[in-house]
Amino acid sequence: MSASSVHVAGWRRDLRLVARTAVYELRKQLAFRVGFLVREVFRNIGRPLVMIAVFWAIFRQDGVERVGTYRFEELARYMILVAVLQRLMFNERSLDLADQIFNGTLTKYLIMPVRVGRLFVARFVEHVVLQSTIAAALFLVGALVAPKIWPFPERPIAAAQALVLVLGASYAYYQSIYLLQLFAFWLDVVWTLMVMARFIVVFVAGVLVPVTLMPEAAADFFRCLYPYWLVTGPIEIWIGKQSSHDFWIGLCIVAAWILGLHLAISYVWSRGMRRYSGSGM
């Protein structure tokens, strides 16, 4: 058997393993039905509702018809899409790599005939499958209940472009969490770093307010970061405030971040494994 055939066979084996692991993780998530409903169906709804109320209070003031380029109806639709699309943002609690480094159980993965990263990618695949299903269901229910105010995409292609950017930026966020958890080889404050990282990502993404309402210099800088293409960029493409040209710019930015984070993960992993003892750090 040639070297290329062995390589292809290895990738096929890894893909089958990722698929089986993702199915297992999905079954585990669905096991606790009541907790699942409370956690997954109602998650991320409260904050957008609060922000809609805040925007309503602002627009009730005399003479306020727009905030930046947004009317109240547009901001309300923006926050509805935040509640739906933010579900696709990877949940950092789904990755327990740092715990396994701390307690030494990472060793069990090292004796398997597959790279450790392939197994953890299954967590991301399971997240995408589950959250995409829930997001689609919530969007359809909202469209049926309140069609007059619901944020339908400006064009069908705009919806597809927005989803591609969200999923790409979500994977970059998954890589960021993976990278931070690898610092458990050296640090014992990894969870603090993850909380700080999530706060920064949520702010840069535009979960509370669209980034385009921020000062121009800040908005231009944030546009170069992948979190921008997790919320603000995709939503503005969805509602028609940005074009297909912006989609291609965002896709290139997200792809560059994914490549850079992949290289950083490989480097930090190799350095960390040099000092890993397997008996707890």
Helices and strands as residue ranges (DSSP letters): H 3-30, H 33-36, I 37-41, H 46-59, H 72-85, G 86-88, G 92-94, H 97-103, H 107-110, H 116-145, H 156-182, G 183-185, H 190-205, G 211-213, H 216-222, G 226-230, H 232-238, H 244-273
